[in-house]
Amino acid sequence: MAALANTQLTTTSVGNREELSDVINMITPEDTPIYSDIAKGKCVSVHPEWEIDELLPPGENIRTEGDEYAFEAGDTPDRVGNYTQIMRKTGIISETQETVEQAGNANKVKRQKMKRGVELRKDVELAIVTNNASVAGATREFGGLPTWIETNVSRGATGTNGGFDTGTGLTVAAGNGTQRAFTKDQMDDVMQQGYKSGANFRNVYVSPYVKSVFVSFMSNANVAPFRYAVKDGDSNAIIANADIYEGPFGKVYIKPNRVQASSAGVARNAFFLDTSMLSFLWLRKIAEDKGIARTGDAKKFVLIGEGTLKVHNEAGIGVVADVFGLTAAS
């Protein structure tokens, strides 16, 4: 039925305020599981270094009564390091936009600073999981996790280890191998390697797709099936999830990482971590640069920080690399 003649309709009116929530919901997830789980520290140079030592393998220790002492040569620890990386986010908002009434205050300077801070934190997480070798010089870059791991690894065909190069003082990017499906056998392999090398894996960080593949392990003939019901109030619930894997060489918690879903390059790795073997060192914690000069009728801001990833001992971490991390074929 048509409206009465001359009825003023919203479809022809101007000036009606949009009905927007005053609380803006940001779609971009804020979680950064690896960065959140590791210790934070401070460094005082753009190239912090540390030493990595290890025990000799066990051997027969049988001595003759009254024997003269023979003194063994001491081992020299390996000296490694990483370069700090400068990261920043900026914003500029006109004074008029800052002053006018807005739905949700989405474009206020304070709100924009908060968003940029969250984005910076996610950029740190991405740098940690990215296979970028360390770079010296004015445009420095810290080596991500894949460039350190060479002891406890499972790689696809033709895949190669990265690692720290004592000659250059830089990490080397790992070489991609043939991609394959993530399997329980790969997990057991890396956990066994880690057990033998003294690692104590506690968490496995994977892309959301790889987490869904892990859940399917419950149908593996060598895994005890789930046979329990959960009550949700007066309703029954179907359980199709698993977060913990207890295998022959320990128990690990499987944590999906949304940042690892950002590209196929970072989704292809499942990181086995003892978070006590990692820390993030800040040379300059993320802060606002208060020295930005005003040059027009607008408010500007710069958030900037500089830090690096410290891998205390790469033998304490591991990776199942070259897995399909986004889909069953990518």
N, C-alpha and C positions, 0 to 999 in steps of 0.2 A: 504494500500500500504506500502511495506517495505521501510525502509530508504536505501539510497545508500550505497554501500559497503564502509567499513572503516570510516563511519561517527561517530565522537565522540558524544556519547549521555550522557545526564545528569544521566541516570539510571546506567551507568557504570563508571561515574566519581567520584573521591573523592576530598574533599576539598571545595566543593560548600557550601557557607554559607547559613544556614537556613534562610528563610524569616520570621522573627518574628517581631512583633510590638515592637518598643522601649518603648512603654508604656504598662506595664504588667497589664492586667485586672484581678483583684482578684475576684474570683467567690463568695467567702465567704462574705455575707452581713455584713456591718459594723454597722447597726442600732441597738441601744440599747434603746428602747423607755422609759422604766421605769427609768433607771439610768439617761437618758438625761433629763427627766421631773422633777426629784426631786432635792431639794436643796443639795448643797455640803457643808460640814462643816469640823471641825477639832476636834479630841479628843486628850487627853493627857495621856491616860492609855489604857491598853489592855482590860479593862472592863468598858467602860463608862456607867453611870447610869443616870436615870432621873425619875421624878415623874409624875404620871398620876392622875389627879383629875377629879371629875365630879360633876355636880349640883344635888341637891336633886330633886326628882320629885315634880311637882306642887301639892299643897294641899290647903284646905280651910284655909284662914287667916283672921279670924274674932275675934276681940279683944273687951274686955269690957272697956268702958270708965272708966278711973281712975285705971285701972288694974295695979297690981304690975308686974314688968318685971320678966319673967322666962327665964333663959339663957340656950340655947341648947348646947349640947356637940358638939364640932367640929369634923369633919371627918378627918381622917388621910389619906393623899394621898397614893396610891400604888407606891412602889419604884421598878422600873424594870431596866433591862440593857441587853446589848448584848456584846458578845466577838468579838474582832477584828480577822480577818483572814488574814494570810500571803499568798500572791499570787505572782508567779513569772513565767517568761519565759526566756529561755536561747538560745544561738546560738554559733556556732563555725564555722569559715570559714578559709581555708588555705590561707596563704599569696599569693600563686600562683593563686588560684581562684579569690582572690580579685584584683590581678594585671592584669590578662589577659582580653582582650576585650571580652565582652559578649553581646549577643543579649538581649537588654532590661535591662541589669544590674540586672537581677532577683536575683542573688546570692551575690550582694554587701552587705557589712555589714550594710550600712545605710538603704538600702531597707528592709533587714531582721529585723532590729530593729523596723521599722515602722509597719511591719506586726505583729510582736510579741506584740507591743503596742495595736494594734487593737484587737488582740486575747485576751489580758488581759482584755480589756474593756468588751468584750463579755462574758468572764468568770465571771466578776462581775455581769452582767445582769443575767446569769444563776444561780448564787448563790442566787440572790434576789428572783427568782421565784421558787426555788427548796425547796421541803419539807424536809429540813434537820434541825434538832434541833440544838440549840447552844451547843458548846462543850468547856469546860475550859481546862486549861493545856497548855503544850508546843505546841501541835498540835491543836491550837484553831480553832473554826469554828463559824461563826455567824449564827443565826437562820434566815432562809428565811421567806418570807411573809406567806406561808401557816401555819407556826408554831406559828404565832401570832394571827390569826383571829379566834374569837370565839363568837362575838356578832352578826354580820350581815352575816348569812351563809345560804346557801341552799346546802344540801348534799344528795347523793344517799343513799339508804337503807343501814343501818349498818355503815355508815360513822360517824366518831367521830371528835370532835374539838381537836386542839392542844391548845396552849396558854402558857402564862408565868407562871411558877411554882415558887411562892414566897418562897417555902421551899428550893429548890435547887438553885434558881437564874438562872435557865436555861429555855429555851423554850422547848415545847414538840411537836413532830411531829404529824400532823393530821393523823387520820386513814382513809384509803381509803374505800369508799363505793361502792355500785353497780353502774357501769357506766350507763349513760343515755344520751339521746339526749338533746342538749341545746335548751331551749324554751323561748319564750317571758314571760310566766308565772313565770319562775324562775327569770328572770330579774326583773319583777315587785315585786316579793316577797322580794328579797334582797334590792331593792331600797326603798321599804316601811319600811323594818326593819331599814335601814340606816336613813331614814327620822325621824323615831320615836326616834332613839338614838342620833340624832343631827349631823349625818354625812352630808357632802355636796359633794356627788360623782360628779366628773367632767369627768373622763375617765374610760373606761373599756378596759383592756388589755387582748387579747385573741390570741390563735394560729391562723394561717392563715385559717385552715379548719373551726374553730368556727366562724371566720369572714364571711366566705361564708354561713354558716348556718344562721347567723344574717341577711344577705341580703335577705334570703328567707322569712323573717318575713313580707316583703312587700305584700306577698300573703295571710297573715292572715286576716280573715274576720273583725277583730277588728282594723286593721291598714289601714289608708287611702292609696289607691293605687297611684303609680306614674303615672301621666298622663301629661307628658310634653316632648317636643322634644328639642334637642340641635343641633345646627348647628356647624359643623366642617368645616369651609370654605364653600365650595359649596356642602358638603356632609351632610347627616343626620346621627345622631349617635343614637345607641340603648343604653339606660341607664339601667343598671342592677346592680346598686350599691347603698349603703346607708352607711353613716358614722356616723350619729347622730340619737340617739333615744330619743324622748321626750315622757315620760310616765306620769302616774298620779303623780309621786313623783320627777319630775325633768328631766333634760336633760343631757345626757352623750354622749361623743364622743367615738366611738368604734375604737380602735387602734390594728391592727394586729401586733404581735410580732414574728419575725422569730425565735428568740431564744426559744420561747415556742414550736416550732415545732421540737426541737432537740430530744425529747423522749416523749413517752406516759405519763411518770410520771409528766412532767411539762406542757404538753398540756391539761391535764384534768381539769385545773383551769382557770376560768375567774375572773380576779381581778377587783373589783370596788374600785377606789382610788380617794381620795382627796389628791393630791400630796403635799399639805401643811402639811399633817399629816406624811410625810416621809422625811427623809434626809439620805445622806450617809456621814459618818464621816471618814475622813482619819487620821490615826495616822502617817502613812508615805505615802505620795503621790507616785504614780508609778514613778520611776526614775531609771536611770542606775547606777549600782554599779561600781564605778570607781576604786575600790580596787582589781579587779580581777588580779591575778598575771599571767604574761606570762610564759608559761612552754614549749612552742614548736613553730614550724613554722606555727602559726595560730593565728587568731584574735578571741577572745572570748568576749561575752557580756552577762550580766545578767540584766534583768529588774525586779524590785521587788517593791511591795507596800503592805500596810497593812491597812485595814479599816473594817468598820462594818455598818450594816443597823440600823438606828434608827426609830422605829415606835413610833411616839409621843403619839398617843392614838389609840389603835386598834379598838375602837368603831367608828373611823372615816374612816375605810376601810371595805371592805366586799369581799365575794367570792361566786361564784356559782361553786361548786366543783363536781368532779366525772362525768364530761361530756365527751362524745366522742370527742377527740381533734385532732386526726390525720385522721381518716376516720369515716364513719358511723357506724363502729363496733369496733373502737379502740381509 
